[in-house]
């Protein structure tokens, strides 16, 4: 009997042209940053040189800022350009390396049910089950040292209503979002490297 091992499909190791993703497995999107309309400042996402290097890795995607107190700020990855659903049913989750500061980070993933391009959600609706931009996600913590983060798709819950039965529709993913929110608008920073999908064949999926 074959014992499952860890199997990852690398989305981006940030060693190539930024903000574009390597064109692989039908992905051709890129990194971006967005934020709320409160009185904050955001340093645009960039490929940050790692000094010293993290093994063979010399760059990571980075974002930093402060002062956002509405819904926060995000370092995002669009999987396809122009925006279209990406079929991720052969994966069970996401894996990445991260370090940074700020107590308010969460991983959000948008699917056909949460963005207008999916043709399902209702723009302007306050209903968390029907409204656009109501994503599923999970909190994660960062610190001054690099750490590996693995989050399965079945761990993601609707942020506006965690008790909801709604789950991620992995047949049509749009964006992967590293979201920072703090009601007091505190400072934050994040470096993300080796962002990958976790393959269904991986032990992590069993």
C-alpha positions as a printed Julia matrix, in Angstrom:
206×3 Matrix{Float64}:
   0.0    0.0     0.0
   1.41   3.37   -1.05
   1.79   5.79    1.83
   0.67   9.35    0.87
   3.39  12.0     1.0
   3.23  15.77    0.78
   2.56  16.97   -2.76
   2.37  20.64   -3.67
   1.66  22.53   -6.9
   3.68  25.76   -6.7
   1.65  28.85   -7.6
   4.55  31.29   -7.17
   7.96  31.32   -5.47
   8.37  35.03   -6.38
  11.7   34.36   -8.1
  10.39  35.45  -11.52
   8.92  38.7   -12.87
   6.65  40.37  -10.29
   3.67  40.77  -10.03
   2.93  38.14  -12.71
   2.41  34.51  -11.74
   4.34  31.83  -13.6
   2.04  30.51  -16.34
   1.32  27.0   -15.11
  -1.69  24.67  -14.93
  -3.88  27.32  -16.58
  -2.94  30.09  -14.13
  -1.87  33.43  -15.64
  -2.84  36.03  -13.03
  -0.77  38.09  -10.63
  -0.28  39.71   -7.24
  -2.16  42.87   -6.23
  -3.02  44.99   -3.19
  -6.33  46.54   -2.14
  -7.56  48.36    0.95
 -10.6   50.01    2.49
 -11.38  53.74    2.24
 -10.32  54.66    5.78
  -7.39  57.01    6.38
  -4.56  54.52    6.02
  -1.35  54.12    4.09
  -0.33  51.03    2.13
   3.08  50.23    0.68
   2.23  48.61   -2.64
   2.94  44.88   -2.98
   6.43  44.14   -4.22
   9.0   41.39   -4.56
  11.08  41.91   -1.42
  14.73  40.79   -1.5
  15.47  38.41    1.38
  18.68  39.24    3.22
  19.81  36.69    4.14
  18.18  34.37    1.63
  15.79  31.71    2.94
  17.63  28.69    1.58
  17.36  28.91   -2.22
  14.68  31.61   -1.99
  15.86  35.17   -2.62
  12.52  37.0    -2.89
   9.07  36.99   -1.27
   5.88  38.93   -1.94
   5.56  41.71    0.62
   3.04  44.27    1.81
   2.94  46.68    4.75
   0.88  49.6     6.03
  -1.19  51.06    8.84
  -4.33  53.05    9.54
  -7.02  50.9     7.93
  -9.97  50.43   10.3
 -12.97  49.5     8.11
 -12.37  46.04    6.62
  -8.6   46.36    6.32
  -6.06  45.73    3.59
  -5.15  42.75    1.43
  -2.27  41.18   -0.41
  -4.02  39.27   -3.17
  -3.32  36.73   -5.91
  -5.62  36.65   -8.94
  -5.41  33.15  -10.4
  -6.53  34.11  -13.92
  -6.47  37.26  -16.06
  -8.94  38.43  -17.17
 -10.91  37.31  -14.13
 -12.38  33.83  -14.55
 -13.04  30.82  -12.35
 -10.09  28.47  -11.85
 -10.87  24.78  -11.36
  -9.0   23.69   -8.21
 -10.86  20.45   -7.53
  -7.64  18.43   -7.73
  -6.38  20.25   -4.64
  -7.5   20.19   -1.01
  -5.94  23.38    0.32
  -3.16  25.96    0.3
   0.34  26.03    1.71
   2.71  29.0     2.05
   5.65  30.33    4.04
   5.03  33.55    5.96
   6.58  36.02    8.37
   5.55  39.49    9.49
   3.77  41.49   12.13
   0.26  42.41   13.21
  -2.42  40.38   14.99
  -5.24  40.31   12.51
  -4.31  38.13    9.54
  -6.66  35.76    7.77
  -6.54  33.78    4.54
  -9.6   34.4     2.36
 -10.49  32.68   -0.9
 -13.05  33.96   -3.39
 -15.1   31.6    -5.53
 -18.03  31.75   -7.97
 -20.4   32.42   -5.05
 -18.59  35.5    -3.73
 -17.6   37.67   -6.73
 -19.82  39.28   -9.4
 -17.89  37.53  -12.18
 -19.21  34.21  -10.87
 -22.78  35.16  -11.75
 -24.22  33.91   -8.44
 -23.95  36.62   -5.76
 -26.16  39.7    -5.58
 -24.27  43.01   -5.53
 -25.48  45.31   -2.76
 -27.18  42.53   -0.79
 -26.62  42.51    2.98
 -27.42  38.79    3.14
 -24.16  36.97    3.89
 -25.43  33.96    1.94
 -26.12  35.99   -1.21
 -24.01  39.14   -1.05
 -20.87  39.64   -3.11
 -17.45  39.91   -1.44
 -18.48  37.73    1.52
 -15.59  35.29    1.46
 -14.76  32.07    3.25
 -11.53  32.11    5.22
  -9.49  31.2     8.27
  -7.24  33.17   10.62
  -3.49  32.56   10.76
  -0.71  34.07   12.85
   2.68  35.43   11.81
   5.81  36.39   13.69
   9.4   37.51   13.08
  10.54  34.03   11.98
   9.47  32.15    8.88
   6.78  29.56    9.43
   4.89  27.14    7.22
   1.12  27.61    7.04
  -1.22  24.93    5.66
  -4.96  25.53    5.39
  -7.38  23.01    3.95
 -10.32  24.16    1.88
 -12.72  22.37    4.24
 -11.45  24.52    7.14
 -12.63  27.75    5.48
 -15.78  29.33    6.91
 -17.9   32.29    5.85
 -16.35  35.27    7.62
 -19.62  37.15    8.11
 -21.44  34.06    9.38
 -19.13  31.22   10.57
 -22.15  29.04   11.42
 -23.3   29.1     7.79
 -23.28  25.83    5.87
 -21.69  27.59    2.91
 -18.31  26.18    1.89
 -15.72  26.98   -0.75
 -16.65  25.93   -4.28
 -13.23  24.77   -5.47
 -14.48  24.28   -9.04
 -14.24  28.03   -9.65
 -11.72  30.0    -7.57
 -10.87  33.61   -8.34
  -8.54  35.17   -5.75
  -6.38  34.11   -2.82
  -6.34  36.97   -0.29
  -4.1   37.61    2.7
  -6.31  40.0     4.66
  -5.31  42.2     7.6
  -7.96  43.76    9.79
  -7.63  45.66   13.06
 -10.35  48.0    14.33
  -7.7   50.38   15.69
  -5.84  50.57   12.4
  -2.59  49.17   13.78
   0.53  48.68   11.67
   1.09  45.44    9.76
   3.56  43.75    7.47
   3.62  40.41    5.69
   6.0   38.42    3.54
   4.62  35.41    1.63
   6.75  32.88   -0.21
   6.31  29.55   -2.0
   2.52  29.86   -2.26
   1.22  26.45   -3.36
  -1.86  24.33   -3.74
  -1.91  21.09   -1.74
  -2.56  18.18   -4.09
  -5.29  15.68   -3.26
  -2.65  12.93   -3.3
  -0.9   14.56   -0.35
  -1.01  13.11    3.15
  -2.39  16.49    4.21
  -5.6   15.66    2.32
  -6.17  12.24    3.83
